[in-house]
Amino acid sequence: MATSEADLRRRWAGGEPCHGLWSLLPGAVTGEVLARSGADYVVVDLQHGAAAEADLPGVAAAVTAAGSVPLVRTRSPAFSDVGRPLDLGARGVIVPNVRDAAHAREVVAACRYAPTGGRSIGRLSGGADRPLVVVMVEAASALDDLDAVLAVEGLDGVYVGPGDLSLSLGLTGEDRRAELRGVLSSIVARAVAAGVPVGVHAYSGEEAAGWAAEGATIVTVAVDVTSLGEAAAFHLGAARG
């Protein structure tokens, strides 16, 4: 398990896959359970999950105490939405809806104190002086500008959101799945070639292992809601024969 954001940064930069879990459910207990499973990091999803900013200090403390690293997918790439989770205990952010390299530079600046950035001092609950900054490639414009995004100074990695990217590229539906898979693989390959840590949002351990084999180091293995539902359905099925 990773022990800090610095540990994750070092391992990602060295090409070592780190395995994490994605959390849509609120509460410190949820974070602790996920962290105790052996995850290197736990991502609290403020964009699409049920957790709120007020939950973050407790969740971050529980994840940290259980030996993992608390990260947050922010609600948006806005300056306040990027900086506030860092004041509430997150050790890094995964930022959605980043349009291009210029936008990625704004996100990095929002996570860094002066003179290298514009982050405001207002820490409530721990936090990191140099948090992890990962931007999501999930829009056609970001894909078009990918080489420049990968060259942004201070960026710790890129993270591909297959769902929104498929919508942006018009690659939805089973008949376009292979084409989308090729696009995702090309993003991973380009990031690896540029020496930038890269992750793809996976929905199973098997899928995550496949991405790690291609060079992904930010390896999200599963989502808590999906895993809970699948486990409950399995046990109910076994009980009913």
Secondary structure, DSSP 4 states (H G I P E B T S, - for coil): ---SHHHHHHHHHTT--EEEEEE-S-SHHHHHHHHHTT-SEEEEETTTSS--GGGHHHHHHHHHHTT-EEEEE-S-SSHHHHHHHHHTT-SEEEE----SHHHHHHHHHHTS-TTT--PPP--SS---SS-EEEEEE-SHHHHHTHHHHHT-TT--EEEE-HHHHHHHHT--SGGGHHHHHHHHHHHHHHHHHHT--EEEE-SSHHHHHHHHHTT--EEEEEEHHHHHHHHHHHHHHHHH-
